[in-house]
């Protein structure tokens, strides 16, 4: 069953990017019928594809991920959630930051699954995808652009 994932915009406001406060956006999820979620924000227009801007898993099922999730290994506002490493080597959300004069598209992917994943903080997108294989039963994506 497909998830409906939405952001409050089609073009990233500066507050969610390297030009602004670099805080994670509010994410709405409809149709989730599983106990947990994993989210990944990816830039497939970057030379290093994909450039991973956010990896978080074991997010308890909910309809809304609040704006401004803390950039800690285990954000307290999402009880039980764990954050991984971005391509830039950071923990937590790392907002869009394409080269000047370029606009990139960013895919926010959401996976729904039933059993918590045994994966420690700082894990990569690839490690998360390997554990989701065979377990993820729901999927949805929202896309938005950003340019500088």
C-alpha positions as CSV (number, residue, x, y, z in Angstrom):
1,X,0.0,0.0,0.0
2,X,1.3,3.4,-1.0
3,X,1.9,6.3,1.4
4,X,0.9,9.9,0.6
5,X,3.8,12.0,1.7
6,X,3.6,15.8,1.6
7,X,5.5,18.9,2.4
8,X,4.0,22.4,2.9
9,X,5.8,23.6,-0.3
10,X,7.1,22.7,-3.7
11,X,10.1,24.9,-3.4
12,X,12.2,24.8,-0.2
13,X,11.9,28.0,1.9
14,X,15.3,29.3,2.9
15,X,14.7,28.3,6.6
16,X,15.1,24.7,5.6
17,X,18.3,25.2,3.6
18,X,22.0,26.1,4.0
19,X,21.0,29.7,3.2
20,X,18.7,29.9,6.2
21,X,18.3,28.2,9.6
22,X,18.8,24.7,8.1
23,X,15.9,23.1,10.0
24,X,14.0,20.1,8.9
25,X,10.5,20.7,7.4
26,X,7.2,19.5,8.6
27,X,6.3,16.2,6.9
28,X,2.8,14.9,6.6
29,X,2.1,11.2,6.1
30,X,-1.2,9.7,5.1
31,X,-2.2,6.1,4.9
32,X,0.5,4.7,7.2
33,X,-0.6,1.2,8.5
34,X,2.7,0.2,10.0
35,X,4.3,0.8,13.5
36,X,7.4,2.6,12.3
37,X,8.8,4.9,9.6
38,X,12.1,5.6,8.0
39,X,12.8,8.8,6.1
40,X,15.5,9.8,3.6
41,X,16.1,13.1,1.9
42,X,18.1,12.7,-1.3
43,X,19.5,14.9,-4.0
44,X,19.8,13.0,-7.2
45,X,21.1,16.0,-9.2
46,X,24.3,16.3,-7.2
47,X,27.5,14.9,-8.7
48,X,27.7,12.3,-5.9
49,X,24.4,10.6,-6.4
50,X,22.5,10.5,-4.3
51,X,23.7,13.1,-1.9
52,X,21.9,12.2,1.3
53,X,20.6,15.1,3.4
54,X,18.7,13.2,6.1
55,X,18.4,9.6,7.3
56,X,16.2,8.7,10.2
57,X,14.5,5.5,11.2
58,X,12.5,3.8,14.0
59,X,10.2,6.9,14.0
60,X,7.0,5.8,15.7
61,X,3.9,5.9,13.4
62,X,2.4,9.3,13.2
63,X,0.7,11.6,10.7
64,X,3.1,14.5,11.1
65,X,6.8,14.8,11.6
66,X,7.3,18.2,13.3
67,X,9.4,21.0,11.8
68,X,12.9,21.4,13.4
69,X,13.8,17.8,14.5
70,X,16.9,18.1,16.7
71,X,20.2,17.2,15.1
72,X,21.0,14.5,17.7
73,X,21.5,10.8,17.4
74,X,18.2,10.1,19.1
75,X,15.9,13.1,18.8
76,X,13.7,13.3,21.9
77,X,10.7,14.7,20.0
78,X,10.5,11.5,18.1
79,X,10.7,8.9,20.9
80,X,12.8,6.0,19.8
81,X,13.9,7.4,16.5
82,X,17.6,7.2,15.4
83,X,19.4,9.4,13.0
84,X,22.1,8.4,10.6
85,X,24.9,10.1,8.7
86,X,24.4,12.4,5.7
87,X,26.8,12.4,2.8
88,X,28.4,15.5,4.4
89,X,29.2,13.3,7.5
90,X,26.7,15.0,9.8
91,X,24.0,13.5,12.1
92,X,20.5,14.7,11.5
93,X,19.0,17.0,8.9
94,X,21.3,18.8,6.5
95,X,19.2,21.1,4.3
96,X,19.5,21.6,0.5
97,X,22.5,23.5,-0.6
98,X,23.1,23.1,-4.4
99,X,25.9,25.0,-6.1
100,X,25.1,28.7,-6.8
101,X,23.2,29.2,-10.1
102,X,21.8,25.6,-9.9
103,X,18.4,24.2,-9.0
104,X,18.2,20.7,-7.7
105,X,15.2,18.4,-7.0
106,X,15.1,16.7,-3.5
107,X,13.2,13.5,-2.9
108,X,11.9,12.9,0.6
109,X,11.3,9.1,0.8
110,X,9.2,7.5,3.6
111,X,9.1,3.8,4.3
112,X,6.6,2.1,6.7
113,X,7.5,-1.1,8.5
114,X,6.5,-3.1,11.6
115,X,9.6,-4.1,13.5
116,X,12.2,-1.7,15.0
117,X,15.5,-1.8,13.1
118,X,18.6,-2.8,15.0
119,X,20.8,-0.1,13.6
120,X,23.0,2.4,15.6
121,X,23.3,6.1,15.2
122,X,25.4,7.4,12.4
123,X,24.5,4.5,10.0
124,X,24.4,5.2,6.3
125,X,21.6,5.2,3.8
126,X,22.9,2.0,2.4
127,X,22.9,0.2,5.7
128,X,19.4,1.4,6.4
129,X,18.2,0.2,2.9
130,X,19.8,-3.2,3.5
131,X,17.8,-3.7,6.7
132,X,14.5,-2.4,5.2
133,X,14.7,-4.9,2.3
134,X,12.0,-7.5,2.9
135,X,10.6,-5.6,5.8
136,X,9.3,-2.4,4.3
137,X,5.7,-2.8,3.2
138,X,4.7,0.8,2.5
139,X,6.4,3.6,0.6
140,X,5.8,7.1,-0.5
141,X,7.8,10.1,-1.7
142,X,7.4,13.9,-1.8
143,X,9.6,16.1,-4.0
144,X,10.5,19.7,-3.9
145,X,13.1,21.9,-5.6
146,X,15.7,24.4,-4.3
147,X,18.2,26.7,-6.1
148,X,20.7,29.3,-5.0
